[in-house]
Amino acid sequence: MSRWSFLIPTPAALVGIGVLWGAALLMVTASPAPRDQWPLVGFLYTAALSLVAVGTVGLMRRASIDRRDALRQRGLCMECGYDLTANASGVCPECGTPRR
C-alpha cells in the first residue's frame, strides 16, 4: 500500500464533497454580498469546504490504515480482533476470516 493511498477518496467521500459544494452554492446565493462579488465568495466557500472535506477524509482513512496495521502487528484478526498468534489453520475461529 502506498504511503499516500489515504488521499484516494472513496465514493462516500465524493458524495460528501458534492454535498459540501451544494451547501457552498446555497450559502453564496443566500450571502449578503453584492451580486458582482458572488463568484469570489462562492470560490472561497467552495475552496474552504473542499479543504476541510479532503482533510477529514484523509484523517479518517489514515486512522483506518493505522488501526489495520496495529492489528496486523499484534497478530490479531483484521475483522473481529481475535488473537491469532497460536493459530495454525490461517482462519479466524471467531469470524472465519482468512489470515492476511
N, C-alpha and C positions, 0 to 999 in steps of 0.2 A: 504494500500500500504506500502510495506517495505521501510525502510529508505534507503536501498542500491539498490532499484529497478532501479535507474537511470543508474546503471552499466550494466544492461542487454542490450546487443546490439540488435539493430533492423536489419532486413535483409539488409537494405540500408547501415547500418554501416558495416556489414560484407563484403559487396561488396566493400565498400570504403577501408577497411583494406586490402582486397585482391589486390586492385589496388595499394595501397601503397607498399605491398610486391613485386608486379611485378616491380614497379619503383625501389625498392631497388635492385632487381636482375639485372635490366638494369644498374643501377649505378655501381654495382660490376663488371659487365662484361666490362664496359667502364672505370673503375678506372685505374689509372696509377700504382697501387700496383702490385708487382710481383705476378705471378700465385700462388705461395705457400702461400700467405697471403690472397687470396680471401675468403676462408671460414670465417676467422676472420673479415675481412672487411664487408662481407655480413651479418654476425651475428650482427655486430654493427649497420649497416644501418637499418636492419630489426627491431632490438630492439628499436632503437630511433624512427623510424617511427611508430611502434606499440604503443609506449607510447604516442606519440603525437595524434595518431588516437583515442585511447581509452580515453584519457583526453578530447579531443574535443567532442567526442560523449557523454561522461559523463556530460560535461558542458551544452551541448545543451539539453539533457534530463532533467537535473536539472532545467534549465531555463523554460522549458515547464511545469514541475511539479509546480514550484513556481508561474507561471502565472495562472495555473488552480486553485491552492489554493487561490490565491488572488481574482480571480473572484468569487469563491465559498464563501469566507468570506464576500465579499461586496454584495452578493445576486444578482449577475449578471448571465446572460445566459452563459453557457460554450462555445457555438458556436459563437454567434454574440455580446455578451457583453450587451444585453438589460437588463435594470433594472427590476428585478422580485420581488422586495420587497413587493409590494401590490398585487401580482398575486395569486389568489386563485385556479386557474384551474390546476396549476402544469405544464403547457405547455407554452413555449415562444410564444407570439403573433407575433413576428417578423419572426422567422425561423421555428417554430413548434417543436423545440427540447424539449423533456420532461425534467422537472427539476430533477437534480440529487443531 
